[in-house]
Amino acid sequence: MTVPATVPVHRVGTRNLLVDLPDLATAMAWHAALSADPLPGQTEVGAAARTVLVRFASARDAEAARGVLPDFAPQDATTTTPRDVTVDVHYDGADLAPLAESLSMSQDALVDWHTSTTWAAAFGGFAPGFTYCVPVDGARALDVPRHASPRSTVPDGAVALAGDFSAVYPRTSPGGWQLVGTTAQHFWDADAEHPALLSPGDRVHYRQVNEKIEVAGKATAGAATETTPGHESTHRPVLRIDDPGLQVLIEDSGRPGAGDLGVTTSGAADRASAQAANDALGNRRSAAVLENIGGLSVTSLVETVVVVTGAAAPVTVDDRAAQRGVPLLLRPGATLTVGAAEEGLRSYVGVRGGVVADTVLGSASTDLLSGLGPDPLSSGDTVHAGEPTGSVRPVSTTIRTDGVLRVVPGPRDDWFTDGVAALTEKEWTVTATSNRVGLRLTGDTAENGIVRWQTGELPSEGMVAGSVQVPPNGEPVVFLRDHAVTGGYPVIATVVPEDLDAAAQLPPGARVTFTVHTDHSARTDFQENT
């Protein structure tokens, strides 16, 4: 581990800091130290290849930490003994032979290297349970190239190599790593007390087995672990989905603090609209609601009260016009219809008592990237609700759709020829490929993309909701609630958390401009850090 006198600390929006470190060993030491003894206001810390991302409850906490972290010196000693995990592998991967040849090794020699190396679990990312492991002895590391074109499907249990990392794909997904074998061990189990098999600092030993391994069926990433707390015996069916429109999801305030497991916060894309629905009904502000794109129609199974917030859209009850933001009494058999958005994109339907669904890591939110949480709702599905827990509060149904998003430059604006001006001095258009993972933007012409002068590959580092990542085509992506925990493209700027709700309401075709936000320690009433 290299210990520099001072380290660069970059703002990531107003409530997060990214610390540049010389190597992975130093990043792991910082992660361990800050996990054991958090800074004031620190809510989470995540390690990556050569960085740590530290999240804070407020902008003031982040600014205070920015004065401390450059001289922070973690102790080398650790207070915990690393856990040893043995992984049985059948070395039958599709890339084993060509990879060995490209490394000027025999297949047996490559397998021997993999099994005789002691690996350390370094950090989580990409997917729940996907843990990047590195050789404890750095001298044993190989530099394994990724595939130029990722596979569309990598099977669950695939043992893979890339760069100096080894990992196991915990679920079927796309991937660009070199596949060398298969394991039947499950690296993600939502039913377990510790859902991810590996935690940072664990020691991993790969052991060769000769029999072909069939990966047994197990709980998928979105498998339920428990029913929403407080509603185990009181939830009741209240609505039937007749027409889900383009998409109906169950979303609450998300699952913060699980980045080490490869799990992002997720939750309602437009937090303010979801909270307004709950306020209007006397629910907990964090209660689950229905998030809809394209309109929906539901039938009431019992007498209940609902409210519609979010996008400006026509609302009817049994074909009679109704108001948004106002509690609506539904008699048994009544039909609530929310039309397609006339302004904005996402509508929210709250139910008196809050929507109740099975939870993963304490949240009922559907995370489309990782597959966590309930499946999207379909025609015929039943929506359950709990009991109201608070008093009704008046709400606003106003949403912002002006397309102006405030950003804090960096952390990698210096990778681009014109810096953050390459983002802020142009107007962008939201494309139809946008979703809960991110807003994909395009310029007016093919030449209007953002140009990099740094040509090297960026080691994986932590991402947040609001990160504006720039892939090689130069067209920025604004990460929303279901973003990946880590990413490998440089982030030119980060949208402030107060503007994420507005970003979530921008439909395809909307025009977007970015403006630099400079008051980094401003106090707001925004309470979440995602």
N, C-alpha and C positions, 0 to 999 in steps of 0.2 A: 504493500500500500504506500502510495506517495502522498506526503502531507505538505501541501504548499502553505506559504505564510498567509496569503489571503487568496480568496477565490472570487470569480465574477458571480454576481447575483443579478438576475434579470427579473423584471416585473412580468407576470403573466396575468394580464388584466389588472384589476385593482385589489384582488384578494388572494393572490397566489404568487409564489416566488420560485424561480428555477435556478438552481445552483450548478454551475459548471465545475466538474471535477476531473482530475487527470485520468482516472481509470475506474473500472467496475469495483475493484476491491475498496477503493476510497468511498465510492457511492454506497456500497453495502455498509461500511462502517458508519457513515453519516445516517443512513436509514436506521440502523440499530440504535444509535445514540439518541436521535430525535424521537424515535418510537418509545424509548425507555424514559426519556425526560423531555416532554414536549415544551416548546416555547409558549409564552402567554398567547392565548387565542388560537393556537394551532389545532386544527381539526383532523388533519391527515397528512401523512408523508409517504411518498412513493419513490422507490429507486428505479433507475433505468440504467442504460449501458454506461453513461459517464455523467449522469446528472441525478439530482434529487429534486422532486417537485413537492413543495411544502404549501399546504392550503391553510387558510385562516378564516376565522369567523367574520372578520370585518376588515375594511381597508386600513383602518388605523392599526390594527394588529399586524397586518402585513408590512406597513411602513416602519413600524417599530422593529420588526424582525429584520428588515433590510439593513438596519444599522448594526445588527448583531452578527448576522450570518457570515459576512466576509472574513471575520476573524475566528469563527467557530472552530474548535479543535476537539473532535471526538476522541475518546480514549480507545486505545488498541484493545484493551482487555474486554472480554464479553462476560456477562453474568449468567448466560445460559449455555448449556451444553447442546451442540448441534444434534438434531435427531437424525438417525440413520434410516434410510429408506432403500430397500432393494427392489429393483424392477426387473421382472423376468421378460426376456425379449427373444422372439424367434426372428432371426436375421434373414428375412425374406423380402425386404423392401425392393421396390421396383428400381430404385436408383443405386442399390448397393454395388453392383458390378461396374456400371459406368463411372460412378464416383470414385471407386477404388482405382480404376484405370487412370482417371484424370489426376489423382494424387500420387501416381506412380507407386501404388501399393497393391498387394494382392487382397482379395476379399477377406481372407483369413486374417491378414495383418490389420486391416481396417476394423474388423470385429474385435480383435485382440486389443487394439488401442482403445476402442470404445468401452470395453468391459474392464480393462485394467486401470482406467482413469477414474479417480474419485472426483465426483462432480458436486458443485455447490449450487443450491437453488438461489437464484439471484433476485429475480423480480417477476411479477405477474403482468400479463398484458395479452392483447390480441383477442382472447376469449376466456370465459370463466374456467379456471383450472389449468390454463396454458402457462407454464412456468419456465422461464429462461434459465438454463443451467450452464455453468461454466466450469472448466477444470480448476480444482483447488490449486494445483500446480500449474501456473500460467505457462510454463515452458512446454507443457504437453498439448497446448492448444493447436488446432489446425485451422486454417482459413478456408472454410468450405463455401463455395459460391452458391448463391440462390439461383433458382431457375429464372431465366429471362422472362418467361411467360408463366405465371402461376397456374397450377392445375385448378380446374373448376371444382373438383371434389377430391378431398383427402379424407380417407376413412378414419373413423373413431379408433383410437389406439395406435395410430401410426407413430413410430419412433423416428425422429427426423433431426437433421443437422443443418446449420446455416451459420456462416461466419465462424466464431469460436463457441457457438451455443449448441446445446442439445436440448430437445424438448419432446413432449408427447402431445399429440393433438387430442384434446379431451372429448371432442365431438366431431362429427362429419362437417367439413367446412372447406372453402377454398384455401389454397396455401401454396407457397413457392419454395418451401424447404426441400432438401434432399431426403427421400424416404429410404431408411436402411432396415427397418424391421417393424414388428408388431408386438404389442403387449395386451394382455387381457385385463390388466389392472385399470381401475377406473380412477382417473385423475380429477373428476368432478362428480360429486354425489350430493345433490341438494338435500337429501334426507339425513346426511351425517351431521354430527355436532360441528365438525370442521369440514366444510364442503370440499375444499381443495386438498388434494392429497399432499401437496408440497407447500411449505411456507418458506419465506426468505431465510437463508442460513442453514436449511436442512442439507445433509450430505446424501448424495444419491449414488447408488452402485447399480450398474446395469449388469445382469447375469444372463448368459446365453442358455437357452433351452432348445432342444432339438425338435420337439413336436410342434406342429403347426398350431398356432393359437387362433381360436375363434373368440371374438369379443362378444361376451354375453350381453344380452339386453339389460339395461339398467335405466334408472331414472334419467330422463333427458335433462338438458340444462334448465328447462322451465318447470321441472317437476315440483309439485307442491310439497311444502314441509309442514305447514300449519295453517289454521284458519285465522283470519284477521283478529288480532288480540281484542278481547272484550266482547266478542260477538259469537262465541262458540255455541251458545245455547239460545240465542235470541234472533239470529238472522232468519229471514223469511223470503220466499220468492215474491217479487213485487212487479216485475216487468218481463214481457216476452219480446224478443227482437223479431220484428216482422221484416224489416228491410234495413240492412246495415249500411247502405250507401257504399261508398268506396272503402271505408274502414271504420270500425268501432273497436276501441281498445279500452281496457280498464287501466287507469293511471291514478297514482296517489303522489305523495311527496318524494317517493323514490327510496333508494337504499344507499345512503352515503357511507363512506368509511370502509368500503370493501375493495379498494383499488389493488391491494396486495393479492387479492384472489383473481384479478383480471376482470373485476365487475365494476362497471361505471354506475353513477347515481341513477340515471334514467328518471322516470317520473313524468308528470304532466308537462307537455311541451310549452304550454302557456300557463305558468304557475299562477299568475294573478287571476286569470279567468277561472281556473279550477278552485282556487281559494274563495273567490267570490260566490261560486255556486254553493259551496259549503256554508259560507257566512249567511247566505240568504235562507238557509234551511235549518240553521242551528246545529250543524254538524261540527266535528273537529275540523280545523282548517286543513289538516293533513289527510282527511278521509278520501277514499277512492271515489272517482267519478267516471263517467263515460266520456272518452275523447273521440270525436267524430270528424271525418272528412267526407264531404259529398252529400250530406243529409242523411237522415235516418227516420224510421218509423217504429214505434213500440206500442204494445198494448198493455194496459194495466191489469194485473191479475188480482189485485186487492185495492182497497182505497188507500191511496198514497199521495204524497206531495213531491213534485219535481220542480226543477228550475233549469232554464237554458241560459248559458252565458257564452262568451267568446265571440266568434265571428258574427257579423251582422247577417242574419238569415231569417227568413219567414218562419214563424212558429204557429202551429194550429193544434187545437184540441177538438177532436171530432169535427174537423173542417171549419171550426170557428177560430178566427184570428186570436192569438194570445201574445202577451208581451214577454220579451227577454228580461232576465234579471228579476222577475217577480215570481214568487211561489205559486204553482199551479196545482189545484186539487184535481186528482184523477180518480173518478169512480171506477169500480170494477168493470172491465170491458172497454173503457175509454181508450182512444188512440191519440197518442202524441206524435206529431210529425214535425221534424225540423228540416227545412228546405236546404238546398245548396247555398253556400255562402255568397252573399252579394258584395260583401267587403270582408277581407280577412280570409282565413282558410279553415281553422279548426273551431268547431263548436263543442261545448261541454254541457253534459246533462248530469245534474246532481240529483240525488234521491234522498228524501228525508231519512236520516239514520245512517247515511253513507253506504256506498256500494261495498258489499262484502265478497271477498274471493280468497282462495287459498294463496298463501304468501311464500316467497322465497327470500331468505335473509331479511325477514321482517317487513317486506313490501309486497303488495299485490300488483305492482306496476309491470306492464309488458315492456320488455326491452327487445326491440326487433333485431338488433345486431347480434346480441349474445344468445337469444332464444330463451331468456329468463322470463318467468311470469306466465299468466294465462294466455292461451291462444287468442287471436283476434276473434271477436264475436261474430256469429253467423245467424242467418234466419232460423228461428225456432229456439235459439238459446235463451235461457232464463237468467235474469239479473236478480241477485239477492241483496237485501239491505238489512242494516242493524237498527239500533234504537238511537234517536237523537240524544245528544249529550250536552247541548249548550243552548244559548238563546239566539233568536233570529236577529241578524244585523242587516241594515240597509247596504246595498251594494251598487257599484257603478258598472255599467255594461260597456263602457268606452274601451276601445282597443286602439292601439297605434298601428297605422298602416302606411306611414309616410315614407318608409324605406330608408330612413336615416339611422345608421347604427354608429354609436360612439366606440372607438377602439383605443387601446393602449398599445403603442408600438412594441414589437418584439414578441417573443425573445430572440427571433432570428431575422429581424429586419435588415441586419447588416449582410445577409446572404444575397441581397437583391440589388441590382444595378442602381435603381433609383430609391432604395430604401422604402419606407412606408408610403412615400408619395406615389409609388407605383400602384398602390391600392386606393389611396384617398383622392387622387386627381382624376379618376375615371368613374364613369357610371357603369353599373353592372346589371345584368338581368338574371333573375332566378329561373333555372331550367326545370324541365319536367322530371328530371331524374332526382330531384331533391326529395328528402324524406326526413324521418325523425333522427337519423344519423347526422345529416348535415344539409345545409343549403348549398347546392352546386351552382356556381355563378359562371356567366360567360360575358365576354366583352362584345362590343358591336361588330368587331371584325376579327378574323383569325390572327391578325398581328397585334391585337389589343391585350394579349396576355401579359403576365408579369414575368420579367426576365431576371434570371439568376446569373450572378457572376461566379458564385461558388459552385464548382462542378462536382465536388466530392459527395460521398454518401453520408447522410446525417445518421449517426447512431440513434436507435430508438430512444425516445424521451417522452415524458408524461404530457398528456393532453387534458384540456378542460373544455367544458361547454363554453363556446365562444371563441375557441382557437380558430384562427383563419389560416388554414394549411394550404400551401401552394404546391401541387404536384408538378411533374415535369412539363405538362402541357401549358402551364402558366395560368390556368383558370382556377381561382380560389374556391375553397370549400369552407364554409362557416359551420363548425361543429355545433350540433344541437344536443339534446338530452341523451341520445343513445350512442354517443361517440365512443370510439375505442379508448381504452385506458392509456395506451401508448401509441406513438406513430413515428414514422420515419421520414416524413417530408417536413421541410422547415416551415415554421409558423411566423408569418410576417407581422401579425398583430393579433390582439385578443379583444373581442367584444366585451364591454362591461356587463356585469350580470343583470343590471337594471334594464338592459335592452334585449335580453334573450327572449322575453315573451313577445316583443314586437317582431323579432326575427322569425319566431315560430308561426306567426300569422301571415307571413308573406307567401302568396300563391305563385305558381309558375307564371312567368311573364312579368312579375312585379319588378320595378326598377329599384336598385339599391345603391346608396352612396355611403361612404364611410367618412367620419370626421374624427380627428384626434382628440381624445379626452385627456386633460392635463391635471385635474384635481384628484390626485391618487388617494388622498386620505379623507375625502369628503364623506360625511356621515349620512347614510340613507336609512330608510326603513326596510330595506331589503335584508332578509334574515337568512338566506340560504347561500351556501357556497358549493357550486357544482363543477 
